[in-house]
Amino acid sequence: MTRYTSRLDAKTGLVTRRAFTEEEETARDAAEKDYADREPTRKWSELRNLRDELLQSSDWTQAADTALTDDKKAEWVTYRDKLRKLPAQYDNSSVVGTITWPTEPS
């Protein structure tokens, strides 16, 4: 598939389009491969960031003066434990797929 690059001519206001050179095609292919190869790293970062946000937003459930019953507090402890263990359930290939998040207690 031939790729093209476009350029706006500031003087005329016209857009010109030309096919990539062989060198540009090679460089673009390498950049796309590099991006694809780094997908697991990006997914790990997304998983950890969201997990950390969920843990932080539920910190209040572990305070000594919370109005939660002991049973509800135990549900939150279990939920938070599942969040902490979540990364151990995945590897570089499976983290790119759908993550099954634990359900927050009601």
Stockholm file with secondary structure:
# STOCKHOLM 1.0

chainA/1-106         MTRYTSRLDAKTGLVTRRAFTEEEETARDAAEKDYADREPTRKWSELRNLRDELLQSSDWTQAADTALTDDKKAEWVTYRDKLRKLPAQYDNSSVVGTITWPTEPS
#=GR chainA/1-106 SS CCCEEEEECTTTCCEEEEECCHHHHHHHHHHHHHHHHTHHHHHHHHHHHHHHHHHHHTGGGGCTTCCCCHHHHHHHHHHHHHHHHGGGGCCTTTTTSCCCCCCCCC
#=GC SS_cons         CCCEEEEECTTTCCEEEEECCHHHHHHHHHHHHHHHHTHHHHHHHHHHHHHHHHHHHTGGGGCTTCCCCHHHHHHHHHHHHHHHHGGGGCCTTTTTSCCCCCCCCC
//
